[in-house]
């Protein structure tokens, strides 16, 4: 079981700020309302006492009503992997980093050239992150462009489950049967419907539309997933200055209302359903009006959302680690580090897009997963903080070594060095002479070597014998 790294040292919002954002969001939900383009959901909200305008398809809820149903949502969700060590306990102030994106492009690991992403890339990335310790779950990062839409969901999830024993999360596109084929696939792999409810090895992202709208097809997905006991994220992705106010406070008021509404829908469908407070805040480029994923303001807003989720005692799905850079450069490194560190230090729980993404989430690169794993390792060390105990203070040993001595041969050094000092595997830390004689390799060179080492030697946990044949008989379009 993985309880994550305790973290809550960065707080962009004061207690008064949190209360003000809450009140503004309640005003939005009670006065402005939320478009829900789905008759079944409108009737369900009305049946539970919410205000519903059926003609305009708008749901409005008062603060007392909203808080009543928010409290029905679980404060803790466990996302299961195929191995117990990959089970994630998602609750306040516990941080995990994952992949994500649904990019349409990838930089080929042999040629380095940008090309459309394929199903085989999903499988290979899964196998790579299976070996990277600081990436805790696999959020499906690319779209298999060669497949028909009806075949995408089951093949994306299956290729991931087969190639990593970490928890799998992803979006859904829904072929002829909506979410039901995916649900049947997950139930078969889990050993039945009840086993999947007990140990959900997948979770699903069902996006809302900013500002303040739920699209009919995604509401149908949410009904099916909630009833099957599969944890959901309902992220909203407002663009400050375009689909939300340009002020960060205004965007936070809107995104908080949108995140809350996704939780409310899940709870009127089934009380206690595992659903996450889900946010993807972005900003607009004021020069071009394109959206920005790598802006530092996004990291600040994700950190603030960690505080808001904690205020409501809700599990959080948030965003980090995206860059506008198209290459492995300084911009890439500092944008990724800031946008992972800020929400991580604020206690954000599931930080998706934390690894692999470049070019504003339009593409991924194999080497980037290795590089980001190293950044996340350094961030994990920051969040670990400093342990102060009689053992770590080591006053007795300092006295024993005395003035002018050294600590290299001390057992204490060997005992504590790996925990106290983060040793990044690809960073260049040799002196100039050794670096020059070693071929002048940089982090990118070492990341590529590490990537190839994983592909040549690492083998993910195989699926149970006979499962592939059973799945193939049920799903003729499954690529095994």
Secondary structure, 3 states (H helix, E strand, C coil): CECCEECCCCCCCCHHHHHHHHHHHHHHHHHHCEEECCHHHHHHHHHCCCEEECCCCEEECCHHHHHHHHCCCCCCEEECCCCHHHCEEECCCEEEEECCCCECEEECCCCCCEEECCHHHHHHHHHHHHCCCCCCEEECCECCCCCCHHHHHHHHHHHHHHHCCCCEEEECCCECCECHHHHHHHHHHHCCHHHHHHCCCEEEECCCECCCEECHHHHHHHHHHHHHCCCEECCECCEECCCECCCHHHHHHHHHHHHHHHHHHHHHHCCCCCEEEEECCEEECCCCCCEECCCHHHHHHHHHHHHHHHHHCCCEEEECCCCCCCCCCHHHHHHHHHHHHHHHHCCCCEEECCCCEECCCCEEEHHHHHHHHHHHHHHHHHHHCCCCCHHHHCHHHHHHHCCCCCCCCCHHHHHHHHHHCCCCCCCCCCCHHHHHHCCCCCHHHHHHHHHHHHHHHCCCCCCCCCHHHHHHHHCCCCCC
